[in-house]
Structure formats: C-alpha cells, structure tokens
Amino acid sequence: MTVLYLIRHGQTDWNLQGRYTGQSDIPLNATGEQQARAAAAQLAGVKLDAIVASDLQRARHTAEIIAAQMGLPVQTDPRLREIHQGVWEGMHFAEIKTHYEEAFQRRKRNPLGVAPPGGETVGQVQTRVLAALRDICAQYPHQQVAVVSHGLSLAIIKASLSGHPIQRVWELIPPNAQVERLPMGCEDRPRPGGV
C-alpha cells in the first residue's frame, strides 16, 4: 500500500485576489510561506519516503519548506501542474462570468471535454495527473509519499481514488496548504472518474 499525503501549495497573491492562476508561475506570498511551515509541522511525526511536487514555484516552494524539515530532496513533475486556464489566467471569477459566460457554462456542463479558450480540459488534466500518480505508486510501493500540487490536480486524485464522479471535482478542491492523508493504497486504483 502506498500512502499519499496530498498537500495544496500555500497562498499566493492571486489566490487572495480571487484570480484564476492556472499555470501562471506565481510565487507564494508571506501567508503562503507561513502555511507551508504549518503543513511541515503537521507532518513532523510522519516518516515520508519521498516528496513529489509540481514544478510551478508555488508548489515547489511549499514542498521545499516541508522537505527541509524532513531532510529529503524535492522531486518535480510537470504533470502535477494546475489546469491551464488559457485566456482566463489572471482574470477574476466575475470577469470570466461576464466576458466568457457561454464558454464558462459549457465547461461547467462538460468539464471533461470543454476547455477555457486556449487552455486545457479537465479530462486532459486528469490524464496527465493520473499518469504521474501511477508512476509515483510504481516507484514507491508500500511507502509514504507527499504530493504537493494544486487545487484541481489534487481534487482529480481524490476523485479517482474515492470513486467520485469527475463532474463533482470542483467540490473536492482543498484549501491552501491543507494536508490530507489517503489511507488507501493507490496501486491499481488511479483511474478516471465516471462521466
């Protein structure tokens, strides 16, 4: 059984401002660094075997703060990146709903197949994130691994391992720097959620 500790990156200024960040490489703010230290403190009694993070700096920096406490290196995997939000990146939610109402509603109805203009579908993110998860499980069987990533990417992992339909993925997005232990093994489990 591979035990996963899923950790969303700490807060950024864009999170605070309610902007869609996507793959824009925005750093942690001071609160985000404090949150990462708090996540590290939560893991103080856990013997992690590996820390794998998205290569975007907000996730990588969060992982580095945790890794410093554990004496472990941070491995990065770009497949763990957040969804690419295309032209929506940097925009506020209200702006998107105003200027891209039709595209927003189409994606809400069909997240697997509809992308923001110039971005990725949830289905495309699901394919790459679950491939990364399968590789983590293969590399670290019967070990404990921290996966430091992004809201939607982690929600996809949670949906896959719990059997939630992918249309509910938005409900599974964790708060910044939350640590969540998945007590189930992930061997042979990561699979796309129902449609």
Steps between C-alpha positions, in 0.01 A plus 500: 500500500636841404374769738465846351510832683335749267599862563380801308754783466483797737319822420606737222394859440285380210322253729434786740369720219275227356686477170513184287865400524525186288857450379608861554811463717398712799707482823378440852424810702603540867181328617566214258848449645352492852241248382774281352686506833176402676456209258858392574419509873195277442727246333765510774417151626466341157786306344472604137693302242467757222364845414376555145377842388377692201782698344309831531671711765206531741483119535876446481569761770234348727662160448848642571384638836362157591805319362740711708340358815508144368851501359368386164551632147205635302425318178302704247259373238336745255208257460388613848448859382169679537255512210601744227227764510589655162379858458327481840833499686537811713131586471256526790213253515245780445686619188498151353128459565434839339723474193495122441158401634422253221841327515483494880158330497609251233802399709285471811271257315783303338827542693660198336452630147488881512802724567532870568610674178863401449505274809456138606195288568459328835531175303845597375612589853356173629702300246835657590445517878392136527798393285728679749319333790541153348873565462526616863326184618725281286814672626398502869298185573412458869651840583378844607516780245408867525350636177510881493287638221202721417131514581353337191784252453459374857122494466540274196715260704241499779216439254688213340591325823159549662287424193331843491366603158733744328217754465528549881872572485452871583351399837818307590748788463688532832592826675854635465763292685250244629658160572279203419604140562355240267503176699428286196764359272511641152630192320256412224261769626574823312242510225287763336181578690158435355353724233 
